[in-house]
Amino acid sequence: MRRQPQGSDSGSVAVEFALISPALIMLVVGTLYVGLVMYSASGLQAAAEAAARCYSISSSQCPDAAATQIYAQRHYYGTGTPIFSASVGPCGHRVTGTMTMKLSAGVASWSIPFRAAACFP
């Protein structure tokens, strides 16, 4: 009479986790990076809009372009340090913000340019 070999499932969960964990970790880190990019883009747009409104309405807080640029820097939230410029144009008081966000994922890196503009009559 021949005996069938007995199987063991004790290490199968560890092997499955080892196969799935790199993809799961990349998915979580990628989601965090996308959230960080969206947060920074939203902060840049909000700072440009607030500064354009201040430049147009509040002559005591934003009397000139230099003070408006400082106001925009203080109202920016996100990663990095954007560069703001303020001017008066045909649409009214215009504030533009630009920045480049660098993302690194070990073997690869990306540079994402951002630009936001707001005009307030």
N, C-alpha and C positions, 0 to 999 in steps of 0.2 A: 504494500500500500504506500503510495506516494503522498507526502505532505505538501500542502500548498504553503508558500512562504507567507509569513505574517507581515503586513504592511504597517508602517508607522506614519502618522500625520503630524508628529510633534513639531516639525520645522517648516511646515508648509505656510503658515501664517507669516513667519519671518521672511521667507523668500518672496511671498506676494507683496509684503510691505516694502522690501528692498527694490522690487521692480516698479512699484507705483509711486514711491515717495519722491523721486526727482521731479516727476511731472507735477505732482501735487505742490511741491515747494515752489516750482517755477510759476504755477498758477497763482499762488498766494502772493508772491513777491511782485509779479506782474500786475496784479490787481492793486497792490499798494502803490506802485509806480504810476499807474494810470490815475489813481486818486490824487496823488501828489501833483501831477501835471495839471489836472483839471482845477485843483485848488489854487495853484499859482496863476493859471490863466484867468481865473475868476477874480483873484486879488488884483491883478494888473488892470483889468477892465474897470473894476470898482474904484481903484485909486485914480485912474484917468478921468472917470466921470465926476468923482467928488472934486478933483482939482479944477476941472473945467467950470464946474458950477461955482466954486469958490472964487475963481478968477473973474467970473462974470458978475457975481452978486456982492461979494464981500471985499470991498476996497481996503478995509482996515487989516484984514487977515492975509489977503493975497493982492497986494498993491501992484506988483510987477511980475514979470516972468520968472525971475529968480526965486522969489518968495513962493510962487505957485509950484515950482519944481520941488522945493523943500516940503511944501504941504503934501504933494503927491507921494514923496518918499515916506513921509510919516504915516500916510494912510494905506500904504501897500502892505499886504499880508501874503506870505508865500515864501518860497525858497529863492535864493539869489538876490541880487541887487539890480533892479532895472534902472534905465536911464530915461528920464522924462524931459520933454521939451514943451514949452508953452509959447503960443503966439496968438496974434489976433488976425483973423482971416475973414473971408466973405461969409462964412457960416457963423461967425461969432468968435468967442474965446475958445481956442482949440488947444488941447493937451494930448500929446502922444507919448506913449511909453513903449520901450523895446527892451528885450532881454533875451539871453540864450541860456537854456537850462541843459546841463550836462547830466546824462544818466549813464551809469556803468553797471553792467551785469556780468562781472568777472571777465569773460573772454571778449565781450563786445561792449561798445559804448556808443551812445547817440548824443547828438546835439540838437535840441529842439528850439527853434526860434519862436519867440512870441512877439506880437505887436498889438497894441491896443490904442485906439484913438477915440476921443470924445470931443464934441463941440456943443457949446452952450451959448445961445444968443444973448 
